[in-house]
Amino acid sequence: MKKLVMMAVVLMMSVAAMAQSGTQAVGVGVNLGTKSGYSPIGIGAKYQNEFVKNIRGEVAFNYYFPKDYLAEYDVDVNFHYLFQLAPSCNFYPAVGLAYETLAWTGDFKEALKALGEKTSDSGLGINLGGGIEYYLGNSMKVNAEVKYQSNIDWLTIGVGIAYVF
C-alpha cells in the first residue's frame, strides 16, 4: 500500500512538473445543496489540472454550513472533458467520485449520544454533472456547475472563480 501511495505521489508531481502554462487552476466557490426541502449553503476550494488536451482532473473540498442540526462536507475527485464553445468559453460534462460526511450538530447530536446512536455517517458515491466556464482574461475564469451526488442523493448548484496558471 505504501508503494502504491508513493507511486501516485511521484506520478502527480511528474504531471505537475510537465504541465504547460494555463493548464492548472485553483479556485473558490459557493454551493447550494438541494434535496427535498433541505438546502444548505456551502463554500469550497478546488484544484484543476488539464493533464491531456481537453481532459481535466479536479480535486475539490466543500463544506456546507449546519442547517436543521445537520452539517455536511465532501471531498471530490472529478474529471471534465472540455468543449470549447467560444475562444473564452468552455462547456464540460463531469464525472467523478465523492466522499461525503454528514454529522448531526447541537442538541440533536447530544440526544443521539445519550441514546448510544451514531452522530455522523460517511460514504463514497458518484458525481455526475456539468458546467460552463468563462475566461475573464488569461489568468482568471468564472464558472457555474450542476452536479448530482449519488451517495446522499442530492443536486448541488455552484458558482466560482479560479486563478489560472
Backbone as CSV, one residue per row, in Angstrom:
resi,resn,N_x,N_y,N_z,CA_x,CA_y,CA_z,C_x,C_y,C_z
1,MET,0.817,-1.182,0.000,0.000,0.000,0.000,0.870,1.259,0.000
2,LYS,1.954,1.245,0.804,2.840,2.401,0.864,3.496,2.652,-0.489
3,LYS,3.858,1.575,-1.183,4.477,1.733,-2.503,3.484,2.344,-3.491
4,LEU,2.236,1.907,-3.434,1.208,2.433,-4.324,0.992,3.931,-4.083
5,VAL,0.914,4.335,-2.817,0.742,5.748,-2.481,1.947,6.550,-2.958
6,MET,3.142,6.028,-2.742,4.359,6.723,-3.167,4.397,6.868,-4.692
7,MET,3.995,5.823,-5.418,3.968,5.903,-6.882,2.952,6.942,-7.344
8,ALA,1.814,7.018,-6.687,0.794,8.008,-7.045,1.305,9.425,-6.808
9,VAL,2.007,9.637,-5.699,2.573,10.962,-5.403,3.620,11.343,-6.442
10,VAL,4.502,10.427,-6.791,5.533,10.692,-7.800,4.893,10.992,-9.155
11,LEU,3.871,10.230,-9.522,3.170,10.455,-10.790,2.532,11.836,-10.816
12,MET,1.847,12.226,-9.746,1.214,13.542,-9.685,2.250,14.660,-9.760
13,MET,3.388,14.491,-9.097,4.439,15.513,-9.141,5.020,15.612,-10.548
14,SER,5.165,14.494,-11.227,5.682,14.493,-12.596,4.726,15.198,-13.536
15,VAL,3.436,14.904,-13.403,2.432,15.552,-14.250,2.427,17.051,-13.992
16,ALA,2.500,17.449,-12.722,2.503,18.878,-12.386,3.743,19.564,-12.935
17,ALA,4.891,18.887,-12.903,6.130,19.475,-13.409,6.086,19.657,-14.923
18,MET,5.394,18.760,-15.639,5.318,18.835,-17.096,4.177,19.718,-17.580
19,ALA,3.321,20.164,-16.681,2.152,20.938,-17.078,2.551,22.241,-17.752
20,GLN,1.851,22.579,-18.803,2.099,23.814,-19.517,1.387,24.964,-18.816
21,SER,1.859,26.163,-19.075,1.225,27.348,-18.520,-0.229,27.422,-18.987
22,GLY,-1.124,27.751,-18.069,-2.531,27.872,-18.415,-3.319,26.587,-18.323
23,THR,-2.706,25.513,-17.845,-3.424,24.239,-17.758,-3.822,23.883,-16.326
24,GLN,-3.433,24.703,-15.353,-3.783,24.449,-13.963,-4.556,25.637,-13.408
25,ALA,-5.375,25.373,-12.396,-6.138,26.445,-11.766,-6.436,26.085,-10.317
26,VAL,-6.533,27.103,-9.484,-7.012,26.964,-8.111,-8.155,27.951,-7.945
27,GLY,-9.198,27.519,-7.240,-10.344,28.397,-7.126,-11.150,28.184,-5.871
28,VAL,-12.131,29.072,-5.705,-13.066,29.015,-4.589,-14.473,29.169,-5.149
29,GLY,-15.449,28.741,-4.359,-16.814,28.841,-4.842,-17.839,28.781,-3.734
30,VAL,-19.083,29.006,-4.121,-20.237,28.920,-3.233,-21.175,27.874,-3.825
31,ASN,-21.709,27.004,-2.969,-22.565,25.911,-3.416,-23.895,25.925,-2.684
32,LEU,-24.898,25.375,-3.334,-26.197,25.156,-2.720,-26.551,23.692,-2.928
33,GLY,-26.727,22.968,-1.839,-27.168,21.584,-1.920,-28.688,21.552,-1.896
34,THR,-29.299,20.693,-2.708,-30.766,20.660,-2.748,-31.269,19.224,-2.644
35,LYS,-32.158,19.023,-1.669,-32.773,17.699,-1.505,-34.035,17.840,-0.665
36,SER,-35.175,17.678,-1.257,-36.476,17.623,-0.570,-36.599,18.599,0.602
37,GLY,-36.481,19.874,0.345,-36.649,20.862,1.397,-35.416,21.144,2.226
38,TYR,-34.368,20.389,2.062,-33.112,20.610,2.785,-32.123,21.226,1.803
39,SER,-31.792,22.507,1.993,-30.936,23.213,1.037,-29.857,24.025,1.753
40,PRO,-28.800,23.379,2.225,-27.741,24.125,2.904,-26.843,24.864,1.902
41,ILE,-26.241,25.927,2.377,-25.285,26.698,1.582,-23.887,26.301,2.024
42,GLY,-22.975,26.195,1.043,-21.619,25.801,1.368,-20.580,26.620,0.628
43,ILE,-19.343,26.443,1.064,-18.196,27.063,0.414,-17.222,25.956,0.035
44,GLY,-16.398,26.224,-0.962,-15.475,25.184,-1.389,-14.209,25.734,-2.002
45,ALA,-13.255,24.832,-2.163,-11.981,25.141,-2.808,-11.657,23.995,-3.758
46,LYS,-10.954,24.325,-4.864,-10.641,23.277,-5.836,-9.287,23.526,-6.494
47,TYR,-8.731,22.429,-7.008,-7.516,22.464,-7.819,-7.836,21.697,-9.096
48,GLN,-7.488,22.286,-10.251,-7.737,21.642,-11.542,-6.435,21.539,-12.322
49,ASN,-6.297,20.453,-13.082,-5.120,20.261,-13.928,-5.554,19.594,-15.229
50,GLU,-5.342,20.287,-16.350,-5.624,19.718,-17.667,-4.396,18.904,-18.070
51,PHE,-4.416,17.612,-17.752,-3.245,16.770,-17.961,-3.132,16.238,-19.376
52,VAL,-4.199,16.244,-20.134,-4.222,15.890,-21.556,-5.119,16.927,-22.212
53,LYS,-4.847,17.288,-23.455,-5.656,18.312,-24.113,-7.145,17.983,-23.992
54,ASN,-7.893,18.920,-23.452,-9.345,18.842,-23.257,-9.808,17.894,-22.151
55,ILE,-8.897,17.234,-21.450,-9.284,16.369,-20.327,-8.630,16.915,-19.065
56,ARG,-9.476,17.218,-18.093,-9.008,17.871,-16.879,-9.412,17.060,-15.657
57,GLY,-8.509,16.995,-14.703,-8.809,16.403,-13.405,-9.047,17.507,-12.396
58,GLU,-9.892,17.224,-11.412,-10.201,18.228,-10.391,-10.301,17.551,-9.034
59,VAL,-9.709,18.180,-8.026,-9.864,17.763,-6.637,-10.523,18.934,-5.923
60,ALA,-11.608,18.657,-5.194,-12.355,19.741,-4.542,-12.756,19.336,-3.130
61,PHE,-12.850,20.350,-2.268,-13.354,20.177,-0.906,-14.482,21.171,-0.711
62,ASN,-15.627,20.708,-0.225,-16.786,21.571,0.011,-17.289,21.366,1.431
63,TYR,-17.597,22.487,2.080,-18.143,22.465,3.437,-19.495,23.164,3.409
64,TYR,-20.532,22.512,3.920,-21.872,23.077,3.973,-22.179,23.482,5.414
65,PHE,-22.623,24.716,5.580,-22.908,25.230,6.914,-24.067,24.461,7.540
66,PRO,-24.003,24.215,8.858,-25.054,23.443,9.522,-26.440,24.060,9.319
67,LYS,-27.391,23.189,9.038,-28.790,23.595,8.872,-29.653,22.455,9.397
68,ASP,-30.664,22.790,10.156,-31.560,21.782,10.736,-30.778,20.710,11.494
69,TYR,-29.777,21.150,12.265,-28.946,20.270,13.084,-28.113,19.275,12.277
70,LEU,-27.848,19.592,11.014,-27.067,18.698,10.169,-25.987,19.487,9.442
71,ALA,-24.737,19.011,9.522,-23.615,19.611,8.805,-23.089,18.579,7.813
72,GLU,-22.498,19.051,6.712,-22.027,18.134,5.667,-20.763,18.683,5.042
73,TYR,-19.851,17.788,4.689,-18.719,18.175,3.863,-18.403,17.030,2.921
74,ASP,-17.718,17.364,1.809,-17.344,16.326,0.858,-15.989,16.625,0.245
75,VAL,-15.350,15.556,-0.182,-14.104,15.618,-0.944,-14.402,14.940,-2.270
76,ASP,-14.169,15.667,-3.364,-14.496,15.163,-4.694,-13.246,15.009,-5.549
77,VAL,-13.250,13.997,-6.387,-12.250,13.834,-7.451,-13.061,13.667,-8.738
78,ASN,-12.963,14.658,-9.619,-13.773,14.675,-10.838,-12.910,14.778,-12.082
79,PHE,-13.486,14.355,-13.191,-12.846,14.512,-14.495,-13.800,15.266,-15.406
80,HIS,-13.253,16.219,-16.159,-14.036,17.042,-17.082,-13.504,16.848,-18.494
81,TYR,-14.395,16.820,-19.472,-13.988,16.876,-20.868,-14.424,18.235,-21.391
82,LEU,-13.457,19.038,-21.837,-13.716,20.420,-22.220,-14.126,20.545,-23.683
83,PHE,-15.282,21.168,-23.907,-15.749,21.516,-25.249,-15.675,23.035,-25.366
84,GLN,-14.892,23.520,-26.319,-14.754,24.960,-26.488,-15.957,25.505,-27.269
85,LEU,-16.737,26.367,-26.630,-17.901,26.968,-27.268,-17.539,28.271,-27.972
86,ALA,-16.545,28.965,-27.441,-16.032,30.224,-27.982,-14.591,30.343,-27.492
87,PRO,-13.816,31.276,-28.017,-12.410,31.383,-27.575,-12.227,31.509,-26.064
88,SER,-13.184,32.082,-25.352,-13.020,32.242,-23.910,-14.099,31.511,-23.098
89,CYS,-14.767,30.532,-23.709,-15.866,29.849,-23.035,-15.820,28.342,-23.297
90,ASN,-15.876,27.552,-22.220,-15.887,26.088,-22.321,-17.120,25.524,-21.622
91,PHE,-17.643,24.443,-22.178,-18.661,23.622,-21.531,-17.986,22.313,-21.175
92,TYR,-18.354,21.714,-20.029,-17.758,20.427,-19.677,-18.761,19.524,-18.960
93,PRO,-18.882,18.283,-19.426,-19.554,17.271,-18.611,-18.557,16.812,-17.548
94,ALA,-19.071,16.374,-16.414,-18.207,15.962,-15.305,-18.647,14.613,-14.763
95,VAL,-17.672,13.805,-14.392,-17.923,12.524,-13.743,-16.824,12.330,-12.703
96,GLY,-17.177,11.727,-11.576,-16.160,11.527,-10.552,-16.685,10.804,-9.340
97,LEU,-15.885,10.860,-8.276,-16.213,10.218,-7.006,-16.304,11.274,-5.916
98,ALA,-17.162,11.034,-4.945,-17.307,11.932,-3.801,-17.301,11.120,-2.523
99,TYR,-16.583,11.614,-1.529,-16.626,11.028,-0.192,-17.333,12.050,0.692
100,GLU,-18.513,11.708,1.153,-19.361,12.623,1.916,-19.380,12.238,3.392
101,THR,-19.453,13.251,4.232,-19.664,13.038,5.652,-20.809,13.929,6.104
102,LEU,-21.793,13.331,6.748,-22.921,14.036,7.344,-22.807,13.886,8.854
103,ALA,-22.981,14.989,9.585,-22.857,14.938,11.044,-23.967,15.745,11.691
104,TRP,-24.601,15.160,12.686,-25.617,15.879,13.453,-24.921,16.857,14.372
105,THR,-25.564,17.993,14.649,-24.965,19.034,15.482,-25.899,19.423,16.620
106,GLY,-25.371,20.204,17.543,-26.163,20.810,18.613,-26.842,19.817,19.536
107,ASP,-28.033,20.198,19.994,-28.792,19.390,20.954,-29.158,18.024,20.383
108,PHE,-29.417,17.975,19.072,-29.775,16.705,18.441,-28.614,15.711,18.549
109,LYS,-27.391,16.205,18.342,-26.204,15.351,18.461,-26.081,14.820,19.891
110,GLU,-26.282,15.702,20.871,-26.174,15.286,22.273,-27.234,14.240,22.627
111,ALA,-28.435,14.395,22.084,-29.504,13.422,22.341,-29.142,12.061,21.741
112,LEU,-28.577,12.074,20.527,-28.167,10.810,19.902,-27.062,10.131,20.704
113,LYS,-26.094,10.926,21.180,-25.014,10.367,22.009,-25.577,9.708,23.258
114,ALA,-26.524,10.382,23.898,-27.122,9.846,25.133,-27.843,8.531,24.878
115,LEU,-28.384,8.381,23.672,-29.078,7.137,23.318,-28.128,6.072,22.776
116,GLY,-26.844,6.417,22.625,-25.869,5.470,22.092,-25.942,5.308,20.582
117,GLU,-26.532,6.279,19.894,-26.682,6.229,18.437,-25.518,6.939,17.739
118,LYS,-25.366,6.667,16.450,-24.335,7.328,15.654,-24.675,8.806,15.475
119,THR,-23.639,9.647,15.523,-23.858,11.085,15.338,-23.351,11.570,13.977
120,SER,-22.776,10.660,13.193,-22.323,11.026,11.847,-22.348,9.789,10.957
121,ASP,-22.293,10.037,9.654,-22.276,8.955,8.684,-21.450,9.400,7.485
122,SER,-20.712,8.488,6.894,-19.866,8.796,5.737,-20.093,7.752,4.660
123,GLY,-19.787,8.147,3.413,-19.928,7.190,2.334,-19.327,7.691,1.033
124,LEU,-19.046,6.746,0.154,-18.476,7.032,-1.152,-19.581,6.963,-2.197
125,GLY,-19.576,7.911,-3.122,-20.596,7.930,-4.159,-20.047,8.455,-5.471
126,ILE,-20.943,8.609,-6.426,-20.585,9.038,-7.779,-21.111,10.448,-8.021
127,ASN,-20.304,11.272,-8.691,-20.719,12.603,-9.139,-21.003,12.541,-10.632
128,LEU,-22.113,13.128,-11.045,-22.445,13.274,-12.467,-22.985,14.678,-12.666
129,GLY,-22.468,15.377,-13.657,-22.975,16.728,-13.879,-22.281,17.415,-15.027
130,GLY,-22.253,18.723,-14.940,-21.616,19.509,-15.973,-21.554,20.965,-15.576
131,GLY,-20.811,21.716,-16.371,-20.673,23.124,-16.059,-20.236,23.923,-17.268
132,ILE,-20.130,25.215,-17.045,-19.663,26.127,-18.068,-18.693,27.092,-17.396
133,GLU,-17.632,27.453,-18.119,-16.657,28.393,-17.573,-16.360,29.469,-18.604
134,TYR,-16.072,30.660,-18.083,-15.797,31.803,-18.945,-14.517,32.469,-18.456
135,TYR,-13.563,32.640,-19.367,-12.285,33.268,-19.033,-12.433,34.782,-19.045
136,LEU,-12.046,35.414,-17.938,-12.077,36.866,-17.821,-10.783,37.490,-18.351
137,GLY,-9.826,36.664,-18.649,-8.506,37.054,-19.139,-7.664,35.794,-19.182
138,ASN,-6.369,35.937,-19.309,-5.502,34.754,-19.355,-5.370,34.050,-18.010
139,SER,-5.602,34.777,-16.919,-5.329,34.168,-15.622,-6.540,34.080,-14.682
140,MET,-7.740,34.433,-15.136,-8.923,34.327,-14.280,-10.091,33.746,-15.068
141,LYS,-10.898,32.936,-14.388,-12.108,32.395,-15.007,-13.191,32.268,-13.948
142,VAL,-14.438,32.317,-14.403,-15.591,32.092,-13.540,-16.326,30.866,-14.074
143,ASN,-17.058,30.197,-13.194,-17.784,29.009,-13.650,-19.106,28.851,-12.923
144,ALA,-19.988,28.094,-13.537,-21.251,27.661,-12.932,-21.356,26.165,-13.202
145,GLU,-21.828,25.416,-12.200,-21.828,23.958,-12.316,-23.035,23.366,-11.596
146,VAL,-23.551,22.281,-12.155,-24.610,21.499,-11.529,-24.125,20.059,-11.474
147,LYS,-24.323,19.413,-10.314,-23.798,18.052,-10.167,-24.705,17.242,-9.251
148,TYR,-24.994,16.006,-9.652,-25.753,15.068,-8.834,-24.762,14.205,-8.070
149,GLN,-24.988,14.044,-6.757,-24.126,13.205,-5.927,-24.956,12.028,-5.411
150,SER,-24.572,10.821,-5.841,-25.397,9.636,-5.584,-25.433,9.198,-4.130
151,ASN,-24.351,9.380,-3.393,-24.305,8.831,-2.037,-25.261,9.535,-1.076
152,ILE,-25.568,10.816,-1.323,-26.558,11.480,-0.486,-27.787,11.881,-1.289
153,ASP,-27.820,11.466,-2.555,-28.988,11.652,-3.419,-29.446,13.108,-3.450
154,TRP,-28.515,14.002,-3.808,-28.889,15.393,-3.942,-28.177,16.047,-5.102
155,LEU,-28.668,17.231,-5.450,-28.129,18.020,-6.538,-27.434,19.228,-5.935
156,THR,-26.218,19.531,-6.394,-25.538,20.743,-5.948,-25.437,21.714,-7.116
157,ILE,-25.629,22.965,-6.803,-25.509,24.040,-7.773,-24.418,24.960,-7.245
158,GLY,-23.428,25.260,-8.076,-22.322,26.065,-7.598,-21.848,27.106,-8.594
159,VAL,-21.263,28.171,-8.073,-20.596,29.191,-8.871,-19.242,29.446,-8.231
160,GLY,-18.265,29.808,-9.075,-16.948,30.021,-8.516,-16.063,30.883,-9.390
161,ILE,-14.883,31.139,-8.875,-13.859,31.898,-9.574,-12.536,31.174,-9.356
162,ALA,-11.669,31.198,-10.357,-10.402,30.482,-10.256,-9.268,31.281,-10.895
163,TYR,-8.086,31.117,-10.330,-6.860,31.681,-10.870,-6.195,30.608,-11.726
164,VAL,-5.885,30.952,-12.974,-5.302,30.011,-13.918,-3.803,30.285,-14.028
165,PHE,-3.018,29.202,-13.976,-1.551,29.364,-14.120,-0.974,28.234,-14.942
